[in-house]
Amino acid sequence: MNLFRLDASILPTVSSSAEIADLAEAEWTAAHPQGAVTRRHLGTDPLPADAWALATTGAGTAEDDRSPAQQQSLALAAELAAELQEADTVILAVPLYNYGVSQHFKAWVDLVIAGAGPTTPLLKGTPTVLATTLGGGYGPGSPREGWDHSTPYLERVIADIWQADLTLIKRELTLAATTPGMEALKDLAEQEHTRALAGAREAGRVLAAR
């Protein structure tokens, strides 16, 4: 059994998304102590900023005419796609930044698509947990309702294009405990936290049983 885990937090030592992913992974590992875990952390080990452009232009260039940089980028794209395609289970920990998808996570998605093709269902039927965390509140009736431009994109790519069997664990208000002006939301934030951790444990047990 092979678990692929990806983290995208730029603050790995205090990552709310990693906390959720850790619990899900622990449940899987307990059930599969001999299982292999492949890890990629985009926050601490970001992909080259120009890799996607080089892979894209390289794909449209005759093999003998490709530059070394294009060849390296195409090899990286193929490697990233293979990590997903070879996984039996997947855990993705992806925070929202600036109301959307972070550039380093988007670079990963673009390279995976460059390596596999734009419509390849890399995760077809693969049990996948997506842990996504948001500092504020974006639900119905909130002042910033509709400002979450990350979660719909993540679901579109992971569930619709890659066709994963997706479980979404979404925790909002992660900044309520430390941000001036959000004091009134602390109790609600703690409820969100508790609910997310319980969801992580349950999702991990489901992963382990698959």
N, C-alpha and C positions, 0 to 999 in steps of 0.2 A: 504494500500500500504506500502511496506517495501523496503527501500533502504539500501543496504550494501555498506559501504565505507571502503576501506583499504588504509592506507598510509605507505610508507616504507622509507621516508627520515630520515637520521640521523641528519639533521639540520632542525627541524620542524619550527623554528621561521623565517627562511629565505628560505623555500622550494619552488622551482620553480614548482615542480609537484603538491604541495598542492594548489598553486595559481590557477592552471588550474582546479583542482578538485573542489575547492571552488566555482568557477563560475558555473560549471556544476551542482553542488549540489544546489546552490542558485536558479537556474531556476526550478529544480525539486521541491524544497521545496515551492517555490512561488505557484506552481500549486497544490501541495498536502500539505497544511499547517497542516493537521491532520495526515500525514503519519509518519511512524516510521523510524528512522535512526539508524542502527546498525553500530558501528564504531570499527575498530581495527587498532592500530598504532604500527607497528612493529619496528619503530625507537625508540620510547619512552617506549614501553612495549614489548621487544623482547621475543620470545618463547624460552623455555629451549633448550640449544644446543644438549642435549642428547635425546630429546623427540622422534625424528623420529626413532632413533635406538631402543629405548625402545618399541615404538609402533610396529615396524616391528618384533622384536623378540617376543614381546608379542602375536602378531597375530598368530605366529607359535607355541605357547605354549598352552597346555591344560589350560582351564580357571581356574581350581582349583590350578594349579601350577604357575600361574603368580605372579610375585612379586608386591608389592604395587606400585612401580615406573612404572612397565609395565601397570598396570591397570589405573593409572592416565594418562599416555601418550595415551593409547587407548581412554580414555574418552575425552581427549583434541582433538585428531584427529577427533573423531566423532562430537565434538562441532564445530570445524572449518569447516568441510564439511557441516554441517547443516546450518551454517550461510550463505553459498553460495546457497545451494539448496532451502532455504526458501525465498530468496530475489526475489522481483519482478523486481528490477533494481539494477545495480552494478556500482560503480565507483572505479577504482583502480589507485592509484598515485604511480608510481614506477620509481625512478631515475636509471640511469646507473651508476655503480661504477666500476672503474678499468677495463673498457671495457666490463663488463659483468653483470650478475645478482648478486645482493648482497647476501651474505650468509644468512642473516636473512629473506629475501624474499624467497629464495630457501627452507629454512627450513619450511616456511609456506606452500609452494606448496607441498613439500614432505609429510607433515603431513596431508594436505587435501587429497592427494592421498591415504595415509595410511588409512584414515577414510572412504573414499568412494569407493576405488578400482581404479586400474590404467586406466581403460577405461570408467568409469562412466561419462556420459555427464551431469555433475552437473548443467551447465548453459544453457542447450539446449533451444535455442530461447530467452534467457533472454537478454534484452537490456543492454549492458555493455560498459562503456567508460573506456578506458585505456589511462591515461595521463602519458607519459614517457618523461623524460628530460635528455639531454646529455650536458656535459660541453663543449665539442669540436664539431668539424664538421666531419662527417663520410660519407658524400654523395659522389656521383660520381665525380671523379677528385680531391678530397681532399687528402692530404698527408696520412690520415689514413682511407681511403676508405676500408670498409670491417672489420674495427676493432670493430664495434658495434655487440658484441656477445650477447646482451641482447634482443633487439626487436624481432628478429626471434624466440627466445625461448619463449618469452611472448606470441606471436601470436600462436605458436604451441600449447602451453598448454591451453590458454584461448579460442581460436577459434576452434582449431582442436580437442583437447581432450575433453574439457568441452563444446564445441559447443555453445559458446555464440554468440549472435548477436552483433558483436564487432565493435566499432568505435574507431580508434586509433588517438590520438592527440600527435604528437611527436614534441618536441621543442629542437633544437640543439643550440650550442654556448652560453649556459647560463653563462659561465665563461668569455666571451669576455670583459665584462665591467670592470673586476677586475684583469685580468691576464696579466702580462707583456708579450709582444710579440704578443698579440691578438688585439692590438689597431686597426689595419686595418679592423678588422671584426666587429667592433661595430655597424656600420649601418646595416649590414646583420643580426646581432644578434637581433637588435631592430625590424627588419622586421619579424624575426622568432617569437619574443615575441608577436607582434601584431597579427600575423596570428594564433598563438596558443590560445590566449585569445578569439579571434573571434570564433575559432573552438569550444572552450569550451562552450561558450554561446549557440551556435547553437546545439551542442550535448546535452546540458542540456534541451533545448526546445524540442528536439526529445524525450529524456527520459521522460519528463513530459507528452508528448502526448501519450505515449504508454500505 
